[in-house]
Amino acid sequence: MYDDGTYMREFIYRGNAGETVNFQLESADFDAYLLLFSEANEILVQDDDSRGGTDSLISFELPYSGVYYLVVNTVFAAQEGRYTLTVEPTGTNPDDGEGP
């Protein structure tokens, strides 16, 4: 639990520099909030409602190869319930310097 009274759960994602990943958080039970942290514990990106309604969507190009921390959170204190977290790597950036 964070100091603001919101519940959280952390997941580890191992990714590669230049990889674009979609992280989706859906819940009918609470207002979803999603955060992606670096290895240095810095917030890289966060989202509240980009998936529509009260669901979260982060589409992000990873800046380095290594470990990332994905945090499932709620907008309001003491909210809890079931959720679905989907992680979908979509490939590398087309401007990654590879190819002709």
MITOR-283081 format. One record per residue (C-alpha): residue number from 1; residue in three letters; x, y, z. Coordinates in Angstrom, 1 decimal, padded with zeros to 4 digits, m for minus. Layout:
// residues N
NUM,ALA,X,Y,Z .
...
// end
This chain:
// residues 100
1,MET,000.0,000.0,000.0 .
2,TYR,001.2,003.5,m000.8 .
3,ASP,001.2,006.3,001.7 .
4,ASP,m001.9,007.8,000.0 .
5,GLY,m003.9,004.6,001.0 .
6,THR,m004.1,003.1,m002.5 .
7,TYR,m003.3,m000.5,m003.0 .
8,MET,m000.6,m001.6,m005.4 .
9,ARG,001.0,m004.7,m006.9 .
10,GLU,004.3,m004.8,m008.7 .
11,PHE,005.3,m006.9,m011.7 .
12,ILE,008.7,m007.3,m013.4 .
13,TYR,009.0,m006.9,m017.1 .
14,ARG,012.3,m007.6,m018.9 .
15,GLY,012.5,m005.7,m022.2 .
16,ASN,014.9,m004.6,m024.9 .
17,ALA,015.8,m001.1,m026.0 .
18,GLY,013.6,000.1,m028.8 .
19,GLU,010.9,m002.4,m028.1 .
20,THR,007.4,m001.0,m028.0 .
21,VAL,005.1,m002.6,m025.4 .
22,ASN,001.4,m002.1,m024.7 .
23,PHE,000.4,m002.5,m021.0 .
24,GLN,m003.3,m002.6,m020.4 .
25,LEU,m005.1,m002.7,m017.0 .
26,GLU,m008.8,m003.3,m016.9 .
27,SER,m011.1,m003.6,m013.9 .
28,ALA,m014.9,m003.5,m013.3 .
29,ASP,m014.2,m003.2,m009.5 .
30,PHE,m011.9,m000.1,m009.3 .
31,ASP,m010.6,002.9,m011.1 .
32,ALA,m007.4,001.5,m012.6 .
33,TYR,m004.0,003.3,m012.5 .
34,LEU,m000.9,002.0,m014.1 .
35,LEU,002.7,003.1,m013.6 .
36,LEU,006.0,001.9,m015.3 .
37,PHE,009.2,002.4,m013.4 .
38,SER,012.8,002.1,m014.5 .
39,GLU,015.5,000.0,m012.7 .
40,ALA,016.5,003.2,m010.9 .
41,ASN,012.9,003.5,m009.5 .
42,GLU,012.0,006.5,m011.6 .
43,ILE,008.5,006.8,m013.1 .
44,LEU,008.9,006.5,m016.9 .
45,VAL,005.2,006.8,m017.7 .
46,GLN,001.8,006.5,m016.0 .
47,ASP,m001.8,006.4,m017.0 .
48,ASP,m005.3,006.6,m015.6 .
49,ASP,m008.0,006.3,m018.2 .
50,SER,m006.5,006.0,m021.7 .
51,ARG,m008.0,002.6,m022.3 .
52,GLY,m011.5,004.1,m022.0 .
53,GLY,m013.8,004.4,m019.0 .
54,THR,m011.7,003.8,m015.9 .
55,ASP,m009.2,001.4,m017.5 .
56,SER,m005.5,002.2,m018.2 .
57,LEU,m003.3,001.8,m021.3 .
58,ILE,000.4,002.5,m021.7 .
59,SER,002.0,002.2,m025.1 .
60,PHE,005.7,002.8,m024.6 .
61,GLU,009.0,002.4,m026.4 .
62,LEU,011.6,001.1,m024.0 .
63,PRO,014.7,003.2,m023.7 .
64,TYR,017.1,000.5,m022.5 .
65,SER,017.4,m003.3,m022.3 .
66,GLY,016.8,m004.6,m018.8 .
67,VAL,014.3,m004.7,m016.0 .
68,TYR,011.2,m002.5,m015.7 .
69,TYR,008.7,m002.5,m012.9 .
70,LEU,005.0,m002.3,m013.8 .
71,VAL,002.7,m001.2,m010.9 .
72,VAL,m001.0,m001.9,m010.8 .
73,ASN,m002.6,000.8,m008.6 .
74,THR,m006.0,002.3,m007.9 .
75,VAL,m006.9,006.0,m008.3 .
76,PHE,m008.8,006.2,m004.9 .
77,ALA,m007.7,004.9,m001.5 .
78,ALA,m009.0,001.6,m000.3 .
79,GLN,m010.3,000.4,m003.7 .
80,GLU,m009.7,m003.2,m004.4 .
81,GLY,m011.0,m006.0,m006.6 .
82,ARG,m010.3,m008.2,m009.7 .
83,TYR,m008.4,m006.9,m012.7 .
84,THR,m006.9,m008.1,m015.9 .
85,LEU,m003.3,m007.0,m016.8 .
86,THR,m002.3,m007.6,m020.4 .
87,VAL,001.3,m007.1,m021.6 .
88,GLU,001.7,m007.1,m025.4 .
89,PRO,005.1,m006.5,m027.0 .
90,THR,004.4,m005.0,m030.4 .
91,GLY,007.9,m005.1,m031.9 .
92,THR,010.7,m002.6,m032.4 .
93,ASN,010.5,000.9,m033.6 .
94,PRO,010.7,001.0,m037.5 .
95,ASP,013.4,003.7,m037.2 .
96,ASP,015.8,001.4,m035.2 .
97,GLY,018.5,001.6,m037.8 .
98,GLU,018.2,m002.0,m039.0 .
99,GLY,017.4,m002.9,m042.6 .
100,PRO,018.0,m001.1,m045.9 .
// end
